[in-house]
Amino acid sequence: MDDLVQAAISSFGSTMNPEEVLAHLLPNDVLFVAYDREQKAFAFAAGNHRSGDNGADYFYLAGAVVSPVYQGKGVYTYLTKLRIEHSFLNGRELSIKTRTQNPNVEDGILRAFAKVKEISPSDVVVTREIIRGLYGRQLTTNLPGEISVDSPYGQLDYPRGDAFELTFRGVFEDRFW
């Protein structure tokens, strides 16, 4: 657990504390962990099954972190692929949800879908709902990459803690999952 807490703090920066990291790690149905050759944990991805206000079940992609040294190597995509595959257990085809301030998270989830069931990213519909002040602050020390005014993420008030709730649904032969 200490390795995962340190990976999260090094990824997010000084804005994240150990208690917050553990709150994203522990209360989940599934937790995938990546280890290096020395058996030190450097990444995790958690998720859980939930029911929405309308009674529809979905799979929530909870916290996920990759230590900065391993970022850009496909670890996040692979762990997210495992989470998505887990959501399809027992023949269920659930929508996938998450909350984020980071456009790279959305892109990583779409890349993961492309590796699941040979789904093309063009077969996945993403809806975004802004949740004003969700986190009460910007979660990362630095904004992720260049966020243009044309980007949906340019609408977020990061210092206030705005975030998107993202819902991913697939379209196959005119039906959604």
TIMARGU-80013 format. One record per residue: residue in one letter; x, y, z negated of N, C-alpha, C in turn. Coordinates in steps of 0.05 Angstrom, whole numbers, plus 32768, in hexadecimal, padded with zeros to 4 digits. Atoms other than C-alpha are relative to their C-alpha. Example, Ala and Ser with C-alpha at 12.3 -4.5 7.8 and 13.67 -1.06 7.14 Angstrom:
<rs>
R;a;8012;7FE8;8000;80F6;7FA6;7F64;8012;8018;8000
R;s;7FF0;7FE8;8001;8111;7FEB;7F71;7FF1;8016;7FF2
</rs>
This chain:
<rs>
R;m;8010;7FE8;8000;8000;8000;8000;8011;8019;8000
R;d;7FEE;7FE8;8001;8039;8030;7FF0;800A;8007;801C
R;d;7FF6;7FFB;7FE5;8054;8027;8037;7FEB;800E;8011
R;l;8016;7FF5;7FF1;8010;8037;8055;7FFA;801D;7FF8
R;v;8004;7FE5;800A;8007;8074;8029;8015;8012;800B
R;q;7FEA;7FEF;7FF6;804B;808E;803E;7FFE;8004;801F
R;a;8004;7FFD;7FE3;803C;8080;8088;7FEB;8016;8006
R;a;8015;7FEC;7FFC;7FFC;80AA;8082;8009;801C;7FF9
R;i;7FF6;7FE5;8008;801D;80E3;805D;8014;800A;8015
R;s;7FED;7FF7;7FEC;8055;80E5;8090;7FF3;8007;801B
R;s;800E;7FFA;7FE8;8023;80E5;80C9;7FF0;8019;7FFE
R;f;8012;7FE9;8003;7FF2;8118;80AF;800F;8019;7FF6
R;g;7FF2;7FEA;800B;8025;8143;808B;7FF8;8004;7FE3
R;s;8004;7FFC;801D;8022;8160;8046;7FE3;8006;7FF8
R;t;801C;7FFB;8007;7FD7;816C;804A;7FF2;7FE8;7FF4
R;m;800C;8019;8009;7FC7;8123;8039;800D;7FF7;7FE6
R;n;7FF4;800A;8019;7FCF;8107;7FF3;7FFA;7FE2;7FFE
R;p;8003;801D;8002;7FD4;80BE;7FDD;7FE3;7FF7;7FFB
R;e;801B;8007;8006;7F8D;80BC;7FC1;7FEE;8001;8019
R;e;8010;7FFE;7FE7;7F6F;80D3;8004;8007;7FE8;8012
R;v;7FF8;8016;7FEF;7F97;809E;8029;7FF3;7FE6;7FF6
R;l;800C;8018;800B;7F7F;8067;7FFB;7FE2;8000;8003
R;a;801D;7FFF;7FFC;7F37;807F;8002;7FF9;7FF8;801D
R;h;8005;8009;7FE4;7F3E;8071;804E;8008;7FE3;8004
R;l;7FF6;801B;7FFD;7F61;802F;8043;7FED;7FEB;7FF3
R;l;800B;8015;8010;7F3B;800A;800D;7FE3;7FF9;8005
R;p;801D;8008;7FFF;7EEF;800E;8017;7FF7;7FF8;801D
R;n;8006;8008;7FE5;7EED;7FEA;805B;7FFC;7FE2;8003
R;d;8005;801D;7FFA;7ED6;7FA8;8079;8019;7FF3;800C
R;v;7FE9;800B;7FF1;7F15;7FA0;80A2;8018;8014;7FFE
R;l;7FE8;7FEF;8001;7F5C;7FBA;809C;8016;7FF1;800F
R;f;7FEA;800C;7FF1;7F92;7FAB;80D0;8019;8010;7FF8
R;v;7FE7;7FF3;8008;7FDA;7FBA;80BC;8016;7FF6;8012
R;a;7FE9;8007;7FF0;8018;7FBC;80E7;801A;8002;7FEF
R;y;7FE7;8001;800F;805C;7FAA;80CA;8018;8000;8013
R;d;7FE7;8001;7FF0;80A3;7FB5;80E4;800F;7FE6;7FFA
R;r;7FF0;8018;8004;80D9;7F80;80E6;8008;7FFB;7FE4
R;e;7FF8;8003;801C;80EB;7F8D;809E;7FE7;7FFB;7FEE
R;q;8019;8004;800E;80A2;7F80;808A;7FF6;8018;7FF1
R;k;800A;7FE6;800C;8096;7FC9;8079;7FE8;8009;8011
R;a;8018;7FF7;7FF2;804F;7FE0;808A;8004;801C;800B
R;f;7FFC;7FE5;7FF4;8050;801B;80BA;7FE7;800B;800D
R;a;8018;7FF7;7FF4;8009;801F;80D4;7FE8;7FF0;7FF5
R;f;8019;800E;8008;7FC1;800E;80C2;7FE9;800B;8010
R;a;8019;7FF8;7FF3;7F7C;8011;80E1;7FEA;7FF1;7FF1
R;a;8016;800B;8010;7F3D;8006;80B8;7FE5;8005;800E
R;g;801A;7FFC;7FF5;7EF4;7FFF;80C9;7FEB;7FF2;7FF0
R;n;8016;800E;800F;7EB0;7FEA;80AF;7FE6;8002;8010
R;h;801B;8000;7FF5;7E6A;7FD9;80C4;7FEE;8012;7FF0
R;r;8013;7FED;800E;7E35;800D;80B4;7FE5;7FFF;800E
R;s;801B;7FFB;7FF4;7DEC;801C;80C0;7FFB;801D;8000
R;g;8006;7FE3;7FFE;7DD7;8060;80D9;7FE6;8007;7FF3
R;d;8019;7FF6;800B;7D9E;808A;80C0;7FE8;7FF4;800F
R;n;8016;800B;7FF0;7D74;806D;80F9;7FFF;7FE2;7FFE
R;g;8000;801D;8004;7D84;8026;80E2;8011;7FF1;8013
R;a;7FEF;800D;7FED;7DB1;8017;811D;801C;7FFB;7FF4
R;d;7FE6;8006;8009;7DF1;7FF3;810B;8016;800A;8013
R;y;7FE8;7FF8;7FF0;7E35;800C;8123;8019;7FF8;7FF1
R;f;7FE6;8006;800C;7E7E;8000;8115;800F;801B;7FFD
R;y;7FF3;7FE7;8006;7EA3;803A;80F4;801F;7FFC;7FFF
R;l;7FE3;8001;8000;7EED;8043;8104;8009;8014;7FEA
R;a;7FF8;7FEF;8016;7F05;805D;80C1;801D;8008;8004
R;g;7FE5;7FF6;7FFE;7F4C;8074;80B3;8012;7FEF;8010
R;a;7FEB;800E;7FF1;7F85;8062;80E0;8019;8012;8001
R;v;7FE7;7FF0;8001;7FCE;8078;80DC;8016;7FEF;800C
R;v;7FE8;800D;7FF6;800E;8068;8101;8017;8013;7FF7
R;s;7FE9;7FF1;8009;8050;807F;80E2;800C;800E;8018
R;p;7FF6;7FF0;7FE9;806F;80B6;810E;8015;7FF1;8011
R;v;7FEA;800F;7FF1;80AB;8089;8122;7FF4;7FED;8014
R;y;800C;8014;7FEE;807B;8058;8143;7FEA;800C;8011
R;q;8014;7FF3;7FEF;804B;808A;8163;8009;8000;801D
R;g;7FFA;8000;7FE3;8046;8088;81AF;8009;7FE5;800B
R;k;7FF7;801B;7FF8;8055;803D;81B2;7FE8;7FED;8003
R;g;8018;8011;7FFC;800D;8024;81B8;7FF5;7FF3;7FE7
R;v;8009;800D;8019;8005;8010;816F;7FE3;8008;7FF9
R;y;801B;7FF7;8006;7FC7;803B;8163;7FEC;7FF2;8013
R;t;8012;800C;7FEC;7FA7;8021;81A3;7FFC;7FE2;7FFA
R;y;8002;801C;8005;7FB6;7FD9;8191;7FEF;7FFB;7FE6
R;l;800F;8003;8019;7F9B;7FDF;8149;7FE2;8007;8005
R;t;801C;7FF8;7FFA;7F5D;8002;8164;7FF2;7FEB;8011
R;k;800B;8016;7FF1;7F53;7FCB;8197;7FF7;7FEA;7FEE
R;l;8008;8015;8013;7F52;7F99;815E;7FE7;8008;7FF0
R;r;8018;7FF7;800F;7F1F;7FC4;8138;7FE7;7FFE;8012
R;i;8017;8002;7FED;7EF2;7FC8;8176;7FF8;7FE3;8004
R;e;8007;801D;7FFD;7EF7;7F7D;8182;7FF2;7FF5;7FE7
R;h;800D;8009;8019;7EE5;7F72;8139;7FE2;8009;8000
R;s;801C;7FF6;8000;7EA6;7F9C;8143;7FEE;7FEF;8012
R;f;800F;8011;7FEE;7E91;7F6B;817A;7FFC;7FE4;7FF6
R;l;8003;801B;800B;7E93;7F2E;814D;7FE3;7FF7;7FFF
R;n;801B;800C;8002;7E57;7F00;814C;7FEE;800A;8017
R;g;8010;7FF8;7FE9;7E40;7F19;8191;7FF4;801B;7FFD
R;r;800C;7FE5;8004;7E2F;7F5E;8176;800E;8014;8013
R;e;7FF4;7FEA;7FEF;7E3A;7F9A;81A4;7FF8;801A;7FF3
R;l;8007;7FE8;8010;7E3B;7FD4;8174;800D;8019;800C
R;s;7FF3;7FE7;7FF9;7E48;801C;8184;8017;8004;7FEC
R;i;7FE9;7FFB;8010;7E89;8035;8167;7FFF;801E;7FF8
R;k;8000;7FE4;8009;7E8E;8075;813D;801A;8006;7FF1
R;t;7FEA;7FF7;8011;7EC5;809D;811D;7FFD;801E;7FFD
R;r;7FFF;7FE3;8004;7ED3;80E4;8105;801D;8008;8002
R;t;7FE4;7FF7;7FFB;7F10;810C;811A;8001;801D;8007
R;q;7FF9;7FE6;7FF6;7F30;814F;8126;8014;7FFE;8017
R;n;7FEA;8005;7FEE;7F62;8130;8156;7FF8;7FF4;801B
R;p;8007;800B;7FE5;7F57;8128;81A1;800F;7FE7;8007
R;n;7FF0;8018;7FFB;7F8E;80F3;81A1;7FF2;7FE7;7FF6
R;v;800F;8016;800B;7F61;80C7;8177;7FEB;7FF7;8015
R;e;8014;8007;7FEC;7F29;80CA;81AB;800E;7FF2;8018
R;d;7FF2;800C;7FE9;7F5B;80BB;81E3;800A;7FE4;7FF9
R;g;7FF6;801A;8009;7F79;8081;81BB;7FE9;7FEB;7FFF
R;i;8017;8012;8001;7F34;8062;81B0;7FF8;7FF8;801D
R;l;8007;8007;7FE4;7F25;8067;81FB;8015;7FED;800C
R;r;7FEB;8012;7FF7;7F68;8046;820A;7FFC;7FE4;7FF5
R;a;8005;801A;800D;7F56;800E;81D9;7FE9;7FF2;800E
R;f;8017;800C;7FF2;7F13;8003;81FB;8009;7FF4;801B
R;a;7FF7;800B;7FE6;7F38;7FF9;823D;800D;7FE5;7FFD
R;k;7FF3;801A;8005;7F5B;7FBD;821D;7FED;7FEC;7FF4
R;v;8014;8012;800B;7F1B;7F9E;8201;7FED;7FF8;8015
R;k;8014;800A;7FED;7EF0;7F72;822C;8003;800C;801C
R;e;7FFC;7FF3;7FE6;7F0F;7F93;8269;7FED;8017;8005
R;i;8011;7FE8;7FFE;7EE6;7FD1;825B;800F;8017;800C
R;s;7FF4;7FE9;7FF5;7EF6;800C;8286;7FF8;8019;7FEF
R;p;8008;7FE8;800F;7EF9;804F;8261;7FE8;800F;800D
R;s;8016;7FF3;7FF3;7EC7;8068;8296;7FE5;7FF2;7FF8
R;d;8018;800E;800A;7E96;8034;8279;7FF8;8007;7FE4
R;v;8005;7FF8;801B;7E99;8055;8235;7FF6;801D;7FFF
R;v;800C;7FE5;8004;7E6C;8090;8224;8008;800A;7FE4
R;v;7FF8;7FF4;801A;7E87;80BE;81ED;7FEE;8017;7FFB
R;t;800F;7FE8;8008;7E5A;80EE;81C8;800E;800B;7FE8
R;r;7FF3;7FF2;8016;7E76;8122;8199;7FEC;8012;7FF2
R;e;8011;7FEE;8010;7E51;8144;8161;8013;800F;7FEC
R;i;7FEF;7FF1;8013;7E74;817C;813B;7FF4;7FFF;7FE4
R;i;8008;7FFE;801C;7E71;8177;80F0;8011;8016;7FF4
R;r;7FF3;7FE8;800B;7E82;81BB;80D4;800B;7FFB;7FE4
R;g;7FF4;8001;801A;7EB2;81BB;8099;8001;7FE4;7FF4
R;l;8000;801B;800A;7EB2;816F;8093;8017;7FFB;7FED
R;y;7FE9;8006;8010;7EF8;816B;8077;8009;8017;7FED
R;g;7FF9;7FE9;8011;7EFC;81B0;8057;801B;800C;8005
R;r;7FE5;7FF6;7FF8;7F40;81BB;8078;8009;7FF2;8019
R;q;7FF3;800F;7FEA;7F6C;81A8;80B2;800F;7FE9;7FF3
R;l;7FF4;8018;800C;7F83;8161;80A3;801D;7FFD;8005
R;t;7FE3;8003;7FF9;7FC6;8164;80C6;800E;801A;7FFC
R;t;7FF1;7FE8;8003;7FFD;8195;80B9;8001;8010;801A
R;n;7FFF;7FF3;7FE6;8001;81A4;8104;7FE8;7FF7;8011
R;l;8015;8008;7FED;7FCA;81A5;8138;800B;7FEC;8014
R;p;7FF7;8015;7FED;7FCD;8169;8167;8003;800C;801C
R;g;7FFA;7FF7;7FE5;7FEE;817D;81A8;7FF4;801B;8008
R;e;800C;7FE7;7FF6;7FD4;81B5;81D3;7FE2;7FFC;8003
R;i;801D;8001;7FFE;7F8A;81C1;81CA;7FF8;8019;800F
R;s;8008;7FEA;7FEF;7F71;81EC;8203;7FE4;800A;7FF8
R;v;801A;7FF5;8005;7F34;8219;81FF;7FEA;7FEF;800F
R;d;8012;8011;7FF1;7F14;81E9;8232;7FFB;7FE5;7FF2
R;s;8003;801A;800E;7F1D;81AD;8204;7FE9;8002;7FEC
R;p;8015;8000;8015;7EE2;819A;81D8;800C;8005;7FE5
R;y;7FF3;7FFD;801A;7F14;819A;819F;8007;801D;7FFB
R;g;7FFC;7FE3;8004;7F1F;81E5;81AB;7FE9;800D;7FF2
R;q;8017;7FF6;800E;7EDA;81EF;818C;8002;7FFE;7FE2
R;l;7FFF;8005;801D;7EEF;81D6;8148;800F;8016;7FF1
R;d;7FF2;7FEE;8012;7F01;8205;8110;8010;7FEF;7FED
R;y;7FEF;8012;800F;7F3C;81DE;80F5;8004;8008;7FE3
R;p;7FFC;7FF8;801C;7F4A;8207;80B6;7FE7;7FFB;7FEF
R;r;8018;8006;800F;7F01;81FE;80A1;7FFC;7FE2;7FFD
R;g;8002;801D;8002;7F07;81B3;80AD;7FEB;7FF4;8012
R;d;8013;800B;7FEC;7ED8;81AA;80E8;800C;7FE6;800C
R;a;7FF8;8018;7FF2;7EDA;8166;8109;7FE9;7FF6;8011
R;f;8015;800D;7FEF;7EB5;813D;813D;7FF9;7FE5;7FF4
R;e;8008;801B;8003;7E8D;8100;812F;7FFD;7FF6;801D
R;l;8000;800C;7FE5;7E9A;80D6;816D;7FF0;7FE6;8000
R;t;800E;8019;7FFD;7E6C;809F;8185;8008;7FF5;801C
R;f;7FF8;800E;7FE7;7E85;806E;81BB;7FEC;7FEA;8005
R;r;8013;8015;7FF7;7E53;8044;81E1;8007;7FF8;801C
R;g;7FFA;800A;7FE5;7E5E;8019;821E;7FE8;7FFD;8011
R;v;8016;8003;7FED;7E33;8016;825C;8008;7FE9;8012
R;f;7FFC;8017;7FEF;7E2F;7FD3;827F;7FE6;7FF9;800E
R;e;8018;8007;7FF1;7DFE;7FC5;82B6;7FE7;800E;7FF5
R;d;8016;7FEE;8009;7DD1;7FFE;829F;7FF6;7FFA;7FE4
R;r;8008;8003;801C;7DD0;7FE9;8256;8016;800A;7FEE
R;f;7FEC;7FF7;8013;7DF3;8006;821A;8006;7FEB;7FEC
R;w;7FFB;800F;8019;7E15;7FE2;81E2;8009;8013;7FEC
</rs>
